[in-house]
Amino acid sequence: MAQPLAGVRVADFSHVVAGPLATHFLRLLGAEVVKVEPPGGDVLRDYTRRDELRGMAEPFISMNAGKKSVVLDLKTDFGREAARTLAARADIVVENFRPGVAERLGVGYDELRTANPGLIYCAISGFGQSGPMRDYPAIDQIIQSVSGLMSLSGEPETGPMRVGFPIVDTYSALLAAFAILAAFLQRERDPERRGQYVDLSMLDASLVMMSSVIAPLVISGEAPRRTGNRGFSLAPTADTFETADAPLTIGAVQQNQYERLVGVLERPDLLSDPRFATPAARMANDEALQRELTRSFRSRGAAEWERRLSAAGVPAGVVREVEQAFASDQVAGRGLKLSVPVPVAAVGEATILNAGFRFAHDGPGLDAPPPVLGQHTEEVLAELGLAAPGTGTDGPESDPTGR
């Protein structure tokens, strides 16, 4: 068998993270992704602290490996003609311009579907294609702020805190890939093979991502609040504790887990004490219980507690640095790491992440390099029956992100 999306062509007009990461997932599943870039290239190419990697920044490598790069100036007649011809032969188009920009550049849905009625068109934007904030520019941290996500991070006494990576871009990309696949399946089952327009709002996506705290708000009027490292259950035994050498997070949220916890700690008194005997009693006396737990946890190192508690069926994990987690034996055997060549002498070969799930056969993966800017322009235009004239120097918009 072939990969699930083998033979599917994606015309990718997106940039930075949300769009390119969405099409990266499609590429991992076997789709051909033609990345359309302005003459100056996707600005993500320069998101690096290393001068020698300008044009091939680390995030760009990880989200664009295996794609084809075609340079088109969509402000020119030829650029728009080539883009429309490419879209006419594509199954899927993805863009993440601000609303209205794609239409001004001649690659809006209404124009493209005239020549390709079966086209799956996904438009990713900060606030979606409708509503009073439709035309507001947005990047990840703006949506983190506007959505209320920042208000959830930190300790109760601290101010709002941004999540330490572009979580909204990342989740929006996942949701976009999911929506695209759903629309593609819908088209394949439609006797008329009608296409679909997908309107993906990063604000909407972030609220969906927070559904666990949105539900109590809208159903019971219970506003979410910052809880620091306390788990979703708010149990005092679902938190992070100091040990002899490193922080340890535990998640003893059920009565049987609590009983196993105190057994591993060799603290039967924490079960016989009426203040801690039941979930309700522990919630009422959470500070006292946490002081007792911390006193016990400080007697050994975090890794030893992780082993002991996990063996007893109590969820527990050492608070690791990202590099420690990525280098762990657990990750090593999961097929999460892909090796790709990189056309930059300073790198040569790079490790990127796979899709995060595994198939029994013909699953996600790739081993092709990220493209040099415009590397496949002549090849793709020749396939479209077009000859490439000289390209200009200006991007499609004064703001190269189009946001």
Number of C-alpha atoms within 10 A of each C-alpha: 7 11 17 15 16 15 12 17 21 25 25 27 23 25 27 20 23 29 28 27 26 26 32 26 23 25 28 24 22 23 23 21 26 24 26 27 25 26 19 19 21 23 17 21 22 18 17 16 10 12 10 13 17 16 21 26 19 21 17 24 22 22 24 24 22 25 24 24 24 27 23 28 25 26 17 14 12 17 22 17 16 22 23 21 18 21 24 21 15 22 20 26 28 25 24 26 23 22 23 13 17 19 14 13 18 19 21 19 22 13 12 21 21 11 14 19 17 21 26 26 28 24 25 28 28 29 24 20 18 11 8 8 11 16 17 13 16 18 18 21 19 15 24 24 15 13 18 16 21 19 19 20 19 18 15 13 9 11 12 17 16 18 15 7 10 15 19 28 26 18 19 29 25 20 20 28 21 15 18 24 16 13 22 23 12 16 18 14 11 12 8 10 15 18 21 21 17 17 17 22 22 29 24 17 23 22 18 15 17 15 12 12 17 17 14 13 13 10 8 9 10 12 11 15 13 18 16 15 15 18 18 13 13 14 18 24 26 19 21 22 22 19 22 16 13 15 18 22 22 23 22 24 19 15 12 11 18 21 17 18 27 17 16 16 16 11 15 14 12 21 16 11 11 11 18 20 16 16 18 12 14 20 16 14 14 19 12 13 19 17 12 13 21 15 14 17 20 17 14 14 17 24 19 12 23 19 14 16 23 15 12 14 13 23 17 23 19 21 16 12 8 8 8 10 14 14 10 10 10 9 12 12 9 12 15 18 18 16 16 20 17 20 14 14 9 10 13 11 14 15 15 19 14 21 19 11 10 14 8 5 9 13 17 22 22 17 13 15 21 22 21 18 22 20 14 19 20 16 17 19 17 12 10 14 11 15 15 17 10 8 14 16 10 14 21 23 16 8 8 18 19 21 19
